[in-house]
Amino acid sequence: MNKLTKRILTVVIILVVAFLIIYPKLDLAGNEGEEVAAAAAPAATGPLQVEVVVADPQPLENTVTITGSILANESVQLSPEMAGKITRISFEEGEYVKKGQPLIYLNDDELQAQLERLNYTRKLYEQSEERQRKLLEREAISQEEYDIALNELKTNVADIKVVEAQLEKSIVRAPFSGTIGLREVSEGSYVTPADNIATLVSIDPVKVEFSVPERYANEVGVGDQIAFTRSENSDVVRTGKVYAVEPRINTETRTLTMRALSENDDRKLLPGMFVRIKLVLDVNENSIMVPAQALIPEMNGYKVYVVEEGKAVEKRVDTGVRTSSQVEVTSGLVAGDSVLTTGILQVKNGAPVQVKDVVLKN
């Protein structure tokens, strides 16, 4: 065999071996490509599986959360109207007292003596006036003489009323029903109108004082309802009703001060307590709420996708009040719209979709 033949044979053998090595790989690659194409084909043509929420009108409270404090319904520092020595204390510290109940008695011996003397002279003046009247009826005396006797009687009666008023001032009475605090005097103490005897408070109901930002000034007023708790984690929610609003804005805090009344039958609310308040500004009975994740932000607002005839349709919306998980849609949706809550990043306007679940609102 010559050299040329050997070279040709060698080349043929090399080509055959190379073909046998490369062919299986080419076949495998072709099969894999077909498998990938076969797997991708259904995904490209099938509708996107999505979840939706139905836009149903529902009541929505527009509220503002603020802080406030508890005030006594009535509160007064008890002091005598006149100076004198205390002869008797007729209340216990922390006791509930009724309106008009005597609390402190001052020494009134001198006033009692004056009243007794005036009562004696009153009898004399009454007898004198009666005699003069009878004489006047018989025209035995002049009208002037009778008038003098009548004036003396009236003056005496006026003096008696003055002493009786002073005697009344010698007794310190409860101006309203409430709980009396710790006393600061003792029997035998000499007190004046400048001295404090004790504090009297009425705490059923109590007042709740709070302030709202100036921007809400035209949205609040007398009759508004509040709900409040004593702490952020408290489960006990109490209610109240606004009864008064300050007629001016505080220029330092730019707030409007308001007061509400709340029942306190258990007397657990004490003046000075701190409370957290939720004030209802208004109630919209037909608000459309959607989950926050359904909104897609854009340069000039928001949009959502709704399902119409098996397709995703893009709708621009305006928003209003926000809660912890939902947003009010003020325009762009109508009642009954099915709003997408999943797949909103993958879906395109007009793309086919299939609803696999309807999510219930919280």
C-alpha positions in Angstrom: 0.0 0.0 0.0 1.5 3.3 -1.1 1.8 6.4 1.0 -1.1 8.2 -0.7 -3.5 5.4 0.0 -2.5 5.3 3.7 -3.1 9.0 4.0 -6.6 8.9 2.5 -7.5 5.9 4.7 -6.3 7.8 7.8 -8.4 10.9 7.0 -11.5 8.8 6.3 -11.1 7.0 9.7 -10.7 10.3 11.5 -13.8 11.8 9.9 -15.8 8.7 10.8 -14.7 8.8 14.4 -15.4 12.5 14.7 -18.9 12.1 13.2 -19.7 9.3 15.7 -18.6 11.5 18.6 -20.4 14.7 17.5 -23.7 13.2 16.2 -25.2 12.1 19.6 -24.6 15.6 21.0 -26.3 17.2 18.1 -29.3 14.9 18.5 -29.5 15.6 22.3 -29.4 19.3 21.8 -32.1 19.1 19.2 -34.3 17.0 21.5 -33.8 19.4 24.4 -34.7 22.4 22.3 -37.9 20.6 21.2 -38.7 19.8 24.9 -38.1 23.4 26.0 -40.2 24.7 23.1 -42.9 22.2 24.0 -42.9 23.3 27.6 -42.9 27.0 26.8 -45.7 26.8 24.3 -48.6 26.2 26.8 -47.3 28.8 29.1 -47.2 31.4 26.4 -50.8 30.7 25.3 -52.5 30.0 28.7 -54.3 32.8 30.7 -52.7 34.2 33.9 -54.1 32.8 37.1 -55.2 35.7 39.4 -57.0 36.5 42.6 -59.6 39.3 42.8 -61.6 41.3 45.3 -65.1 42.5 44.5 -65.6 46.3 44.9 -68.6 46.5 47.1 -69.8 49.8 48.8 -69.5 49.8 52.6 -69.6 52.4 55.4 -66.3 54.2 56.1 -65.6 56.3 59.1 -63.1 59.2 58.5 -61.4 59.4 61.8 -58.5 61.3 63.4 -56.5 59.9 66.3 -55.3 62.3 69.0 -54.4 62.4 72.7 -56.3 64.1 75.6 -56.8 64.2 79.3 -59.6 63.6 81.8 -61.1 66.5 83.7 -63.6 66.5 86.6 -67.1 67.5 85.6 -67.0 70.0 88.5 -64.2 70.9 90.8 -63.8 73.5 93.5 -61.4 74.5 96.3 -63.6 74.8 99.4 -63.1 78.0 101.4 -65.2 79.8 104.0 -67.0 83.0 103.0 -66.1 84.7 106.3 -63.3 84.4 108.9 -63.7 82.4 112.1 -62.7 79.5 114.2 -63.7 76.0 113.1 -65.9 74.4 115.8 -66.9 71.3 113.9 -65.9 69.3 110.8 -68.8 67.1 109.6 -67.2 65.1 106.7 -64.7 62.3 106.2 -61.8 62.6 103.8 -62.6 60.8 100.5 -66.4 60.8 101.4 -69.1 61.2 98.8 -71.2 64.2 99.8 -74.5 65.6 98.5 -75.2 69.1 97.3 -76.0 71.4 100.3 -74.6 69.1 102.9 -72.9 71.0 105.8 -69.1 70.4 105.9 -67.6 72.9 108.2 -69.1 75.0 111.1 -67.5 78.2 112.2 -68.0 79.9 115.7 -71.3 81.8 115.5 -71.9 82.7 119.1 -71.7 86.5 118.5 -74.1 86.3 115.5 -76.6 84.2 117.5 -76.6 86.8 120.2 -77.2 89.6 117.7 -80.1 87.6 116.1 -81.7 87.1 119.5 -81.5 90.8 120.4 -83.0 91.8 117.0 -85.9 89.3 117.5 -86.8 90.9 120.8 -86.8 94.4 119.4 -88.8 93.1 116.4 -91.7 92.3 118.7 -91.7 95.8 120.1 -91.6 97.3 116.6 -94.5 95.1 115.5 -96.6 96.2 118.5 -95.8 99.8 117.9 -96.7 99.6 114.2 -100.0 97.9 115.1 -101.0 100.7 117.6 -100.0 103.4 115.1 -102.0 101.8 112.4 -105.2 101.7 114.5 -104.7 105.3 115.5 -104.3 106.2 111.9 -107.5 104.5 111.0 -109.3 106.7 113.6 -107.4 109.7 112.3 -105.9 110.2 115.7 -102.3 110.5 114.3 -100.9 111.7 111.0 -99.7 109.5 108.2 -96.1 110.7 108.9 -96.2 109.3 112.4 -97.4 105.9 111.2 -94.8 105.8 108.5 -92.0 106.3 111.1 -93.3 103.3 113.1 -93.6 101.2 109.9 -90.1 102.1 108.8 -88.6 101.1 112.2 -90.2 97.7 111.9 -88.9 97.2 108.3 -85.4 98.3 109.3 -85.4 95.8 112.1 -86.6 93.0 109.8 -83.7 93.9 107.3 -81.2 93.8 110.1 -82.4 90.3 111.1 -81.9 89.1 107.5 -78.4 90.4 107.5 -77.5 88.5 110.6 -79.2 85.3 109.3 -77.1 85.6 106.1 -74.0 85.9 108.1 -75.0 82.9 110.1 -75.5 81.0 106.9 -72.0 82.0 105.8 -70.6 80.5 109.0 -71.5 77.0 107.6 -69.5 75.7 104.6 -71.8 73.5 102.5 -71.1 71.3 99.4 -72.0 73.4 96.3 -72.6 70.2 94.4 -72.6 66.4 94.9 -69.2 64.8 94.6 -66.2 63.3 96.3 -64.3 65.4 98.9 -60.6 65.2 99.0 -58.0 65.4 101.8 -58.7 68.2 104.3 -56.1 70.8 105.1 -57.7 72.2 108.4 -58.6 70.9 111.8 -61.1 71.7 114.5 -60.0 74.8 116.3 -58.2 76.3 113.3 -58.9 80.0 112.5 -59.6 80.3 108.8 -60.2 83.1 106.4 -61.7 83.2 102.9 -58.1 82.8 101.6 -57.6 79.4 103.2 -58.3 76.1 101.5 -60.3 73.5 103.4 -60.4 70.7 100.9 -61.1 69.9 97.2 -64.5 68.7 96.1 -64.8 67.0 92.7 -67.6 65.5 90.7 -66.4 62.7 88.4 -69.6 61.1 87.0 -69.7 62.0 84.2 -66.2 63.2 83.4 -65.0 65.7 80.8 -62.5 64.7 78.1 -60.4 67.6 76.8 -58.4 67.3 73.6 -57.2 69.4 70.7 -57.4 68.7 66.9 -55.2 70.2 64.2 -56.4 73.4 62.6 -57.1 71.7 59.3 -60.0 69.8 60.8 -61.6 72.9 62.4 -64.4 73.0 59.9 -65.1 69.2 60.1 -65.7 68.9 63.8 -68.4 70.3 66.2 -70.8 69.8 69.0 -72.4 66.4 68.9 -69.5 64.5 67.4 -68.8 61.1 68.9 -65.4 60.0 70.3 -64.0 56.7 71.4 -61.0 56.6 73.8 -58.8 54.2 75.8 -56.6 54.9 78.8 -53.5 53.4 77.0 -52.5 52.2 73.6 -52.9 48.5 74.4 -56.1 48.8 76.5 -59.0 46.7 75.5 -61.5 48.9 77.4 -63.0 51.4 74.9 -65.2 54.2 76.3 -67.3 56.6 74.4 -68.2 60.3 74.7 -70.0 63.1 73.0 -68.5 66.6 72.3 -70.5 69.2 74.1 -68.3 72.3 73.7 -65.7 73.7 71.2 -63.3 76.6 71.9 -64.4 79.4 69.5 -60.8 80.2 68.5 -57.6 78.6 67.2 -54.6 78.4 69.6 -52.0 80.5 67.8 -49.1 78.7 69.4 -50.1 75.1 68.7 -52.4 75.8 65.7 -55.0 73.5 67.3 -58.7 73.7 68.2 -59.6 72.7 71.8 -62.7 70.6 72.4 -64.4 68.9 75.3 -66.6 65.8 75.5 -68.7 64.2 78.3 -68.3 60.5 79.1 -70.1 58.3 81.7 -68.0 57.2 84.6 -70.3 55.0 86.7 -67.4 52.8 87.9 -65.4 56.0 88.8 -62.2 54.5 87.3 -61.6 57.6 85.2 -59.8 60.2 87.4 -59.0 63.8 86.7 -55.6 64.2 85.1 -55.5 60.8 83.4 -54.0 60.6 79.9 -56.2 59.0 77.1 -55.9 58.1 73.5 -58.9 59.4 71.4 -60.4 58.5 68.1 -62.7 61.3 66.7 -65.1 60.5 63.9 -65.0 63.3 61.4 -67.7 61.9 59.1 -69.1 58.7 57.8 -69.4 57.8 54.1 -72.1 55.0 53.8 -71.1 54.0 50.2 -67.3 53.9 50.1 -65.5 51.6 47.7 -62.5 50.1 49.5 -59.7 48.0 47.8 -56.6 46.3 49.3 -53.5 48.5 49.3 -51.6 45.9 47.2 -54.1 46.3 44.3 -53.0 49.9 43.6 -50.2 50.5 41.1 -48.5 53.9 41.6 -47.9 56.1 38.5 -46.5 59.5 37.9 -49.9 61.2 38.1 -51.8 58.9 40.5 -52.7 55.2 40.7 -54.2 52.5 38.5 -55.7 49.1 39.1 -56.6 46.1 36.9 -60.1 44.8 36.8 -61.4 41.6 35.1 -63.8 42.2 32.2 -64.8 39.3 30.0 -61.8 37.2 30.9 -59.3 40.0 30.3 -57.4 42.4 32.5 -58.5 46.0 31.9 -56.4 48.9 33.2 -58.3 51.7 35.1 -57.0 54.9 36.6 -58.4 55.7 40.0 -58.4 58.5 42.6 -57.9 57.6 46.2 -59.2 59.0 49.5 -59.0 57.7 53.1 -56.4 55.0 54.0 -56.7 52.4 56.7 -54.0 49.9 57.8 -54.7 47.6 54.9 -57.2 49.2 52.6 -57.6 52.4 50.5 -60.8 54.2 49.5 -61.3 54.7 45.8 -63.2 57.9 45.2 -63.4 57.6 41.4 -62.5 55.1 38.6 -64.4 52.1 39.9 -68.0 51.1 40.2 -69.7 48.7 42.6 -69.2 45.1 41.4 -65.8 45.5 39.7 -63.5 42.6 40.2 -60.1 44.1 41.1 -56.9 42.1 40.7 -54.9 41.6 44.0 -52.3 39.2 42.5 -50.3 39.1 39.3 -50.5 42.9 38.9 -46.8 43.1 37.9 -47.0 40.4 35.3 -50.4 41.3 33.7 -50.7 43.6 30.7 -53.7 45.7 29.6 -56.0 43.4 27.6 -54.2 40.2 28.6 -56.3 37.1 29.2 -56.7 36.1 32.9 -58.5 33.4 34.8 -59.9 34.1 38.3 -58.8 31.3 40.6 -60.1 32.8 43.9 -62.2 35.8 45.2 -60.5 37.3 48.2 -62.8 38.4 51.1 -62.2 41.9 52.5 -60.9 42.3 56.1 
